[in-house]
Amino acid sequence: MQTSSPHILIVEPEFLVALDAEYLITSAIACRTTLLQPDQFDRWDAPSLAKIDLCLLDLPFDAAEAAPRIDRLRKAGVPLLLTTANDRAGQGLATLEDLPVIMKPYDGEALIALVSRWMRPPARCLENFR
């Protein structure tokens, strides 16, 4: 049986912000990460998404732009954590009410706490590598 660590997808338009999230997460959690621009993420297929144990998804200032991505992730059963620099992001969008949001710039402890809480359970993570 081959086992591996969880796979976390970081979808972020700003490369340095994605690197910051990756550094904070991989410093605290044994995991693999993939960094994608939003347009790169749009080309990922459902079988690839099914192997993701958590996705950090940037929520743009116009949160409605992220709705199709959020729907794809939910349909694939991928746990989702929204990231934003906009303290009013998602206000009034009912589809976002049940999703956790972490503000940028990241508070490392808060980010790790949310990632740990929302990532698929360890047994489920390992299923993705069999």
C-alpha positions, 0 to 999 in steps of 0.5 A: 500500500502506497501512502502519502500526505494530504494534497492541498490546492492553492488557487491564488492569482498573486504568486507571492501570496500563494507562496506565503500560504504554501510556506505557512501550511507546509511548515506546520503540516506534512502535505503536498501543495499545488499552486494554480492561477484561477485560469489554470484551475478552470482547466482541471478535470473532475478526476484531478479535483477528486484527489484534492484534500483541501482547496484554498480558493481566492475570493475576488472583490467581485465574489460572484466571479468565484461562484463557478469555481466554488460549485465545481469544488463542491460537486467534486466533494473537495473541502474548501477554504476561501481566502480574501483581502476584502473584509466585505467579501461575500456579503449578501451571497447566500452560497458563501455563508457556510464557507470559512474565510481567512483574511490576507495577509495571513495570520499563520496560526489562524490559517493552520487552524482552519486548514487542519479543521477543514481538510479531509480526515486523514483516512480519507486523504490517504485514499486519494493515493491508492 
